[in-house]
Amino acid sequence: MITKLEAAFRRNFEERGELGASLSIWKNGEEICSLHEGWKHPDRSAAWESDTLAPVWSATKGPAAIAVLIGGQKYLSFEVGLNEDLVELLLQEEARFWQRLVNRDPPEPDGTKSCREILTKLYPKHVEGKTIALPADAIEWDRQLQEANANLEKWKAEKELAENKIKAALGYAEKGVLAGGVAYTWKASPRKGYVVQDAIVRTLRRSVAKH
């Protein structure tokens, strides 16, 4: 296991441009692995030593999360055995992930908010007059988008209908109750005005050519 760790540690410098780093692993109160290599500063004027100080940043999130999960309870300690197969799988996945970064090969787009934000940052503006032929798969994407939009309009109308019926039933009342403890309120409240700052946004629109 230590040999694999050493190999992975060295690859950071040989393949990934690591400047300086160290690794210390303890078990049963004894240090079983101590590695350090590289330089303290970008000008490579001083070597990285085993006692070189560095900010840990996110390294404490794991232990902190565990502490929060068992916070307020009695302290529990477990010894988890090493799973060699899992370690090898993680190393393989890490190598594949890093290679995608080297090749500038982004993952497939998904339906998350973070993906939408990344695409907006990657392609903030269009090239005036540039037209491309979309891939054949875009025919299915177009069908999915039209189906989704149709369903959104349908359920938006259903939502508006149900809300309007409840509002009509409430009238001037502030609150209306249903059996089982469900209640609806319809209150008037002041809303502060605001000014939207100028910005450049890209909007996806669909058009159909006339034949």
C-alpha positions in Angstrom: 0.0 0.0 0.0 2.8 2.4 0.9 4.5 1.7 -2.4 1.3 2.7 -4.3 1.0 5.9 -2.2 4.6 6.8 -3.0 4.0 6.2 -6.7 0.8 8.4 -6.7 2.6 11.1 -4.7 5.6 11.1 -7.2 3.2 11.4 -10.2 2.0 14.7 -8.9 5.5 16.1 -9.6 6.3 14.1 -12.7 3.0 14.4 -14.5 0.9 17.2 -13.0 3.3 20.0 -12.2 3.0 19.9 -8.4 5.3 22.5 -6.9 5.7 21.2 -3.3 3.8 18.9 -1.0 4.1 16.5 1.9 2.1 13.5 3.2 2.0 12.1 6.7 -0.1 9.1 7.7 -0.4 7.8 11.3 -1.8 4.6 12.7 -2.2 3.6 16.3 -0.1 6.7 17.4 2.8 5.9 15.0 3.7 7.5 11.7 3.7 4.8 9.1 4.2 7.0 6.0 6.1 10.3 5.6 6.7 11.8 2.2 7.8 15.3 1.1 9.1 16.7 -2.2 9.4 19.8 -4.3 9.8 23.5 -3.5 8.4 26.0 -1.1 8.2 28.9 -3.5 7.6 29.3 -7.3 11.1 30.5 -7.8 12.3 27.1 -6.4 14.7 28.9 -4.0 14.0 26.6 -1.0 13.2 22.9 -0.9 10.0 21.6 0.6 10.8 19.9 3.9 8.8 17.5 6.0 8.0 20.3 8.5 7.1 22.9 5.9 3.9 24.7 6.9 1.0 25.0 4.4 -2.7 25.9 4.6 -4.9 22.8 4.7 -7.9 24.4 3.0 -10.5 21.7 2.5 -8.5 18.9 4.0 -10.4 19.3 7.3 -13.9 19.0 5.8 -14.1 15.3 6.2 -13.2 15.1 9.9 -15.3 18.2 10.5 -18.4 16.6 8.9 -17.9 13.5 11.0 -17.6 15.6 14.1 -20.9 17.4 13.3 -22.7 14.2 12.6 -21.9 12.8 16.0 -21.9 16.2 17.8 -23.7 16.1 21.1 -23.4 12.4 21.3 -20.7 10.2 22.9 -17.5 9.9 21.1 -17.2 6.9 18.8 -14.0 5.5 17.3 -13.8 3.0 14.5 -11.0 1.3 12.7 -11.8 0.9 9.0 -9.8 -1.8 7.2 -8.0 -0.9 4.0 -9.8 -2.0 0.8 -7.1 -2.5 -1.8 -9.6 -2.9 -4.6 -11.3 0.4 -3.7 -8.0 2.2 -3.5 -7.0 0.9 -6.9 -10.4 1.9 -8.4 -10.0 5.4 -6.9 -6.5 5.8 -8.3 -7.8 4.7 -11.8 -10.7 7.2 -11.6 -8.4 10.0 -10.5 -6.0 9.3 -13.4 -8.9 9.3 -15.9 -10.3 12.5 -14.4 -6.9 14.3 -14.5 -6.3 13.1 -18.1 -9.6 14.8 -19.1 -8.3 18.0 -17.6 -5.0 17.7 -19.5 -7.0 17.0 -22.7 -9.5 19.8 -22.0 -12.2 17.2 -22.4 -15.3 18.5 -20.4 -18.0 16.1 -19.1 -21.3 15.8 -21.0 -23.8 18.6 -20.1 -26.4 17.7 -17.6 -29.6 19.3 -16.2 -28.0 21.0 -13.2 -27.9 24.6 -12.3 -24.1 24.5 -12.1 -23.8 23.2 -15.7 -25.9 26.1 -16.9 -23.7 28.5 -15.0 -20.5 27.0 -16.4 -21.8 27.1 -20.0 -22.7 30.8 -19.5 -19.2 31.5 -18.3 -17.5 29.5 -21.0 -19.6 31.1 -23.8 -20.7 34.5 -22.6 -21.0 36.0 -26.1 -21.8 34.8 -29.6 -19.8 35.4 -32.8 -21.9 37.7 -35.0 -23.0 35.9 -38.2 -21.5 32.6 -37.3 -23.8 29.6 -38.1 -23.0 25.9 -37.5 -24.7 22.6 -38.4 -25.9 21.0 -35.1 -25.1 17.3 -34.6 -27.6 14.7 -35.6 -28.3 14.0 -31.9 -29.7 17.6 -31.7 -32.9 16.3 -33.4 -33.7 14.3 -30.3 -32.7 17.2 -28.0 -35.1 19.4 -29.9 -37.9 16.9 -29.5 -37.1 16.6 -25.7 -37.1 20.4 -25.4 -40.4 20.9 -27.1 -42.0 18.1 -25.1 -40.7 19.6 -21.8 -41.9 23.1 -22.8 -45.3 21.7 -23.5 -45.5 19.9 -20.2 -44.3 23.1 -18.4 -47.0 25.1 -20.0 -49.6 22.5 -19.1 -48.6 22.3 -15.5 -48.2 26.0 -15.2 -51.8 26.4 -16.3 -52.9 23.8 -13.9 -51.0 25.6 -11.1 -52.5 29.0 -12.0 -56.0 27.5 -12.1 -55.7 25.9 -8.6 -54.2 29.0 -7.1 -56.9 31.3 -8.6 -59.6 29.1 -7.2 -58.1 29.2 -3.7 -57.7 33.0 -4.0 -61.3 33.4 -5.1 -62.4 31.3 -2.1 -60.4 33.4 0.3 -61.6 36.7 -1.0 -60.8 39.3 1.7 -59.8 36.7 4.3 -56.2 36.5 5.4 -56.3 32.8 6.0 -58.3 29.7 5.0 -58.0 26.3 6.6 -58.7 22.8 5.4 -59.3 19.6 7.2 -56.2 17.9 8.4 -54.4 21.1 9.4 -53.6 22.4 5.9 -54.0 26.2 5.7 -53.5 28.9 3.0 -52.8 32.6 3.6 -53.1 35.4 1.1 -51.5 38.5 2.5 -50.7 41.9 1.1 -47.1 43.1 1.8 -44.9 45.9 0.6 -42.3 45.2 -2.0 -39.2 47.4 -2.4 -38.4 48.5 -5.9 -35.0 47.7 -7.4 -33.0 48.6 -10.5 -31.7 45.8 -12.7 -28.1 46.6 -13.8 -27.2 46.5 -17.5 -25.8 43.1 -18.5 -25.1 41.0 -21.6 -27.1 37.7 -21.6 -27.4 35.0 -24.1 -30.9 33.7 -24.7 -31.7 30.3 -26.4 -34.5 30.7 -28.9 -36.0 28.3 -31.4 -37.1 29.1 -34.9 -38.5 27.2 -37.9 -37.6 28.1 -41.4 -40.5 28.8 -43.8 -40.6 26.6 -46.9 
